[in-house]
Amino acid sequence: MRNKTDAFLLAFPITGGLTALTIIILMIVGVDPKISLSFGLGSMTTLMMMSLLQKSVNKVLLLDDQTQAKKQTVMNYVFRYFFYAFILVTAAIHPNLRVEYVALGLIIFKLVLYILLLFINRKDVEQHD
């Protein structure tokens, strides 16, 4: 379980760095600024929401009442996905944003996390052999 927590925490700086690098490369190459802005919005949104997830999980773990903990977890989940939907609808409506690049930015954190978990799990298997 510790490796998953390490991967989750390590995904934050890697995602931030990849976002910055991608935006810089897109600007240097001269791609439409709407793409860079959209990708940045999606990526920053997912970083913010994943940070909120981490903080809310830490608070829920401290609750003694299991019913209250479940209720809080569901509320956090609903809020997160409502916010993602709000960002995507806003991107679809706004003329200076491209919804497909916002969506790409929204999934970048999970892609980084899955890749990190893949490498961490492979490393664990190699150490046990």
Secondary structure, DSSP 8 states (H G I E B T S, - for coil): -HHHHHHHHHHHHHHHHHHHHHHHHHHHHT--HHHHHHHHHHHHHHHHHHHHHHHHHHHHHT-S-HHHHHHHHHHHHHHHHHHHHHHHHHHHH-TT--HHHHHHHHHHHHHHHHHHHHHHHHHHHHHH-
